[in-house]
């Protein structure tokens, strides 16, 4: 993974909106090279997830897949990043055949670059939401491996056509992402 050192901002999420999004060049889970600048001229939703076995993450991936045509209509690219290896992504998240790139980042380089937060409280917060927990239990994605994943909180970065950060959404629990309607209504 190639990261430009002058853009490494561990506290990026605390920076001012409209700052240039930190540039990166990496490979998605199939081995294809991916760079943020590849998407210049297009809106981007850059979404960070926990491990590839995380049921809440896989529920969100399913939601993104089901709404993908709406993103295409609005010229919004979706890039998903997992704190997992390419093999783990293939085993779990990509069984759903996502039409957008999914990036493995087991060393958390992009997470640090974008200042994505971790907190064990994320698990406790989601456990206090019975409806969300029931949906997860019956989603078909529940597994025990996810309990060992790092306690990374989801984060979504909306990046405009000029690669400026438009919005940062830092999740409060393991299943908390920016509402899709908010992304789809982004002017």
N, C-alpha and C positions, 0 to 999 in steps of 0.2 A: 504494500500500500504506500502510495506516495502522498505526503502531506507537505504543504509549503510551510516552513517553520515560522515565517512572519505572520501567518494567519492562525497559528495554534493559540486558541483562547480557551483555557480550561474553564473560564467563567463566561463563556460566550452567551449563555442564556440570560445573563444579567446585563448584557450589553444593550445598546440602544437599537431599537428596531430601525430598519432601513440601512443597517450596516451591511456590507458585502458579506455574503455567506462564505464561510471558509471553504476553500477549494480542496478537492481531493481527487485522486485517481486510484481506482481499485479494481477488483474483479468481482463480478456477481457469481453466484454459486455454480453456474455452468462453466465458468472460466472466461467469460467474455469481459473485456476491459470496459470500464465505466468511469466517466469523469463528470463532475458537476457541469463543466463548461459544455459538454455534449448537449445540454438541455437549454443553453442560452436561447432566448427568444420564446421560451415556453414556461408556463407556470409549473412549479414543482411542489409536491407534497413529499417531504423527506420524513419518513416515519421510523422511529427507533423502537425495537421490541426487546423482550427478554430472550431467553433461550428458545430454540425452535420447537421444543416440546411443550411450551407454555400454552395451556388451553385457551386462556383469554386472548393471547396473541393470535392463535389460529382462528379463533372466532372473528377477530378483527380482519385477518387476511381474507376469510370467507366473505365478510361484508364488503371489503375493497374489491374483490373479484366480482361480486354480484352488481356492484355499482360502477365497474370499470368503464362501461360504455358512456356513462354520464361524465366521467372524467375526460374521456376522449373528446366528447362533444364540446367541452369547455377548454380544450387544449391544456389540460393539467396532467403532467406526468406524475406517476407514483413511483417512488423508490423506497423499498423496505430494507431495513438493516436489522440483523439479528446478532445477538451475542452468542454465536454458535459457529461450528465448522460447516463447510459445504456439505459434508456427509450427513450431519444432523439435520440440516435444512432439507436435504433430499428425503430423509427418512420421515420427517414430520410436516413442516410447513408447506413444502412443495408437492406434497401428494395431491394438493388441491389444484395444481397446474395454474399458478398465477400468471397472468399475461403481462406482468410488469417485473422489473428486475428485483431480485432479492439478494442482498449482499451479506456474506458471512463476515463477521468481525469478532472472532473469538478472543483477540487480544485487546479489544475495546478501544482501538485507535480512533475510530470515528466518534465514539461516545465521548472520549476525552476532548477531541477537537471541538465538538459541539456543546460540551458541558452538560451532557445528559446525567441526571442524578440517579443515585441508588438509595434505597431505604427499606429496611425490613418492615417498617411501618406500612408499606404498600400492601403487603400480604394481609396484615391485620385489618387495615381499612376495608379491603375488599371482602374479607370474611364477615364483616359487620353489615353486609348488604345481602340479605337472604335471597332476593330475587335474582341478583347477578350471580350468586353462587349456584342457585338451582339451574339457571340457564347454562352455566359452565358444566355442571355435573351431567346434564343431559345433552350436551352439544355434540358428543361423539369424539371430543378431543381430550377428555380427562385422562390423565396418566400420572403415575407416581414419580416419574423422572423429573417432572417440572418442579417438584418440591425442592430439588437440589440446585435449581438454576439460581444464578446471581439475582439479588433483589433489585434489579434495575427497574426504574419507573419509566413507563412509556413517555415518549416525547415526539411531538410533531412540529416540523418547521415548514412554514409556507414561504416559498422563495419565488419572487416575481421574475418576469422575463429578463430583467437585467441582472439577475443573480443577487438581488438585494433581499434581505429578510423582511418579509411582510408581517409575519406573526409567528410567535413561539408559544406552543402549548405544552406545558410540562404536566404530565399526569400525576394524580394524587394517589392512585392505587394501581395494581397490576392490570386492571382492565379499563383504565381511564385514558381515552384518546379524544382528540378534537372531534366534535360532532361532524359527521359527513355533510350534513346540510350546510354547515358554516363554510366548509371547503368549497362545496358546489355553488354556493352563492357569492363566492369571492369575486369582486369586480376587478 
